[in-house]
Amino acid sequence: MVWSATPEVHGGVLILALTGELDLAVVDELTGALEEAFERGTHGLVVDMIGVSFCDSSCLHALLRIARRTQAAERGFGLVAVSPAIVRPVTVLNLTQALPISASVNEAVAHVRRR
């Protein structure tokens, strides 16, 4: 399984760009990447999932945990996604408040900065 996580900081907001397929085989590595991103994003965290083709429930749960941790630290959190493979489970499970979805990185960063 090939996947990647590439961090980049924009004015204190860390953008973590994910690519590939996210499933149980990579959840521990994903969790580590999310934790590291949380530590580096002083104003908030945006997880860019435009390059993700699949995300199973274990990885969705990892995203939910880091979103809650980020929000508990009074920092903003957002997801960037347009693929039904990501948007549909978040919407169907009514997780859009905890995992707010934007269509672009700029939109997500603006959301995070408003928090």
C-alpha positions in Angstrom: 0.0 0.0 0.0 1.5 3.3 -1.1 0.5 6.5 0.7 2.2 9.7 1.8 1.8 12.5 4.2 3.5 15.8 3.3 3.4 18.7 5.8 3.7 22.4 5.0 3.1 25.3 7.4 1.2 28.4 6.2 1.2 31.2 8.9 1.0 28.8 11.8 -1.6 26.6 10.2 -0.2 23.2 9.2 -1.4 21.7 6.0 -0.9 17.9 5.9 -1.4 16.7 2.4 -2.3 13.0 2.2 -2.3 10.8 -0.9 -3.1 7.2 -1.6 -5.3 4.7 0.1 -5.8 4.9 3.9 -6.7 1.7 5.6 -5.9 -0.5 8.6 -2.5 -1.3 7.2 -1.4 2.3 7.5 -3.4 3.6 10.4 -0.5 3.6 12.9 1.7 5.5 10.5 -1.2 7.9 9.7 -1.8 8.5 13.4 1.9 9.3 13.9 1.8 11.8 11.0 -1.4 13.4 12.4 0.2 13.7 15.9 3.3 15.3 14.5 1.2 17.7 12.5 -0.8 18.6 15.6 2.4 19.5 17.4 3.7 21.7 14.6 0.4 23.5 13.7 0.3 26.2 16.4 -2.9 27.9 15.0 -4.6 24.8 13.6 -4.5 21.9 11.3 -5.8 21.3 7.8 -5.7 17.8 6.4 -5.7 17.9 2.6 -7.3 14.7 1.3 -7.7 15.6 -2.3 -5.1 12.9 -3.3 -6.8 10.2 -1.2 -8.7 7.6 -3.1 -9.9 5.5 -0.2 -10.3 6.0 3.6 -11.6 3.2 5.8 -13.2 3.5 9.2 -10.0 3.0 11.2 -8.4 6.0 9.4 -11.6 8.1 9.7 -11.4 7.4 13.4 -7.8 8.6 13.5 -8.9 11.8 11.8 -11.7 12.2 14.3 -9.4 11.7 17.3 -6.9 14.4 16.0 -9.8 16.8 15.2 -11.1 16.5 18.7 -7.6 16.9 20.2 -7.0 20.0 18.0 -10.4 21.5 18.9 -9.8 20.8 22.6 -6.5 22.8 22.3 -8.6 25.6 21.0 -7.1 25.4 17.5 -9.0 25.1 14.3 -9.3 21.9 12.2 -10.5 21.3 8.7 -10.5 18.7 5.9 -10.1 19.3 2.2 -11.9 16.7 0.2 -14.1 16.5 -2.9 -14.1 12.7 -3.5 -17.3 10.9 -2.5 -15.0 8.2 -0.9 -14.2 10.8 1.7 -17.2 13.2 1.7 -19.9 10.6 1.8 -18.8 8.7 5.0 -18.2 12.0 6.9 -21.7 13.2 5.8 -23.6 9.9 6.3 -22.1 9.5 9.8 -23.0 13.1 10.6 -19.4 14.0 11.4 -19.3 17.3 9.5 -19.2 19.4 12.7 -16.1 17.5 14.0 -14.6 17.1 10.6 -15.6 20.2 8.6 -15.0 19.7 4.9 -13.8 22.4 2.5 -13.3 22.1 -1.3 -9.9 23.9 -1.3 -6.9 24.4 1.0 -7.5 28.2 1.0 -11.1 27.7 2.1 -10.0 25.3 4.9 -7.2 27.6 6.1 -9.7 30.5 6.2 -12.1 28.3 8.3 -9.3 27.4 10.7 -8.2 31.0 11.1 -11.8 32.0 12.0 -11.8 29.7 15.0 
